[in-house]
Amino acid sequence: MTENENTNNGTRRPWAGYIVTGLVAAFLLMDSVVKFIQPAGIEENVLPLGYTMEQMIPVGIILLVGLAIYLIPQTSVLGAILLTGYLGGAVATHFRVGSPLFTHMLFPVYIGILVWLGLFLREPRLRSIVPFRR
C-alpha cells in the first residue's frame, strides 16, 4: 500500500464511522421517540412482548440516555456498552416470546454490530485494542 492510499484510508475511516453512527443514532432516536409519543397501533407490537404501554416511557428514557452517552465522543465507549446491554434485553424479550429468529430476535444484534462498527471506525484507540491483525 502506498503512502497516499494509507492517508486516504486514514481519512475515510472516521467518516465512514460517523455515517454508520449517524444512521444507527437516527434509528435509535426514532425508536425512543415512538416510545414517548405512542402512535395508534403500537399496542399491537408492545403488548405481545409482555410490556404495558406505561412501561414504554421508562424504556424510551433508558434508550435515549444510552444514545446520548454514545454520541458524546468522551463517553462513546460507555454508551456503546450501555446500548449493547439495552439491545441484549431486546434479544432476550424476543427469545422469551418466541419471535422469529432472523427478523425479530436477531435484529437488535444487527443494530449492536452497527453501534460497535461505527465506534470502531471513528475511534483509533478502540482499533488499537481490538484483536484484528493485518
N, C-alpha and C positions, 0 to 999 in steps of 0.2 A: 504494500500500500504506500502510495506516495505521500509526501508531507501535505500536499494540497487536499488529497482525499481525506486524510486524517483530520485536517482543520474543518472541512465541510461536515464530516460526520460528527465532530465535536460540537458544532453549532446547530446542527439539525436535531440531534438527540433531545436537547432540552425542549425545543419547540414541539417535537412530537409528544413529549411528556405533558406539556401544557395543553395540547389539543386533547389527548386522551383524558387528562384530569378534568378539563372543561366539559367534555361530553358526559363523563361519569357524574360530575358535580351537578350538571343540568338535570340529569335523570333523577338523582337522589333528591335534589331540591324539589322537583316536581312531585316526587313520591311523598315527601314530607308535607308539602302544601296540600295535596289531596287528603292527607290525614287530618288536616286542620279544617278545610272547607267542606269535606264530606259531601261530595256531589250525590245527586239522586242515583240510586242503583248500586252504590258502593257496599251496601249491606249484603248484597248477594255474594260479594267476594270475601268480606270480613267474617261474617257470622259462621260459615262452614269451617273456618280455621280455629274456631273456639274463642274468639275475641269478641268483646262488646264494642259498640261504637264509642262509648265513653273512654275505653282504653286506647283508642287511636290517637287522642291528643297527647298523652304522655309518650307514646311510641314515636309520634312525629317530633316531639321536643328532643327526645334522645337522638333521633336521626339527625336533626338539624344541628345539635351541639357537636356531634361527632363530625359532621360535614364541615362545620366552621373550623374546628380544630385541625382538620385535614387540610383545609385551604390556606391556613396561616403557615408560611414557609418554616418558621422556627419550631412549630409543633406538628408538622405534617406526618412524621413517623408515628407519633402518638395517635393522631387522628386516623391513620390507616389501621392501626391496631384496634382502635375503638370501632371503626366501621367493619372490620373483619369479625369482631365479636357480634355486632348487630346482625350482620349478614349470616353468621353461623346460627343465630337464633331463628332467622327466617328459614334456613335449611331444615333445622330441627322441627319447626312448626309444620312445614310441608311434608316432612317424613312421617310425623305423627299422624297426620290426617290422610296419608296415602295418596298424595298428589302425584301426577305423572312425573317421571324421573327427569327427562331432558328439558321439558318446558317450564316446569314449576319448581321442582326440588333443586335442580342444579342452576337455575337462573341466578340466584344470589352468589353462587360460586363464580359464575362468569363475571358478575359485577365486581366481586372481590379481586379477581385476577386483574381486571382493568384498573382498579384502585391502586394495586401494587405496581402494575406495569407503568402507569403514569408517574408514580413516585420514583420508580427505578430509573426511568428515562430522564427525569429532571433533577435528580439528586445524586451528584457524583460520590458523595460519602457512602450512600447505600450501595452503589455499584462496586465500591471497593471492598465491601464485606460480604456480598452475595457470592456464593461459591461457583460462579461461572468462570471457566478458564478458556483461554484462546488456544 
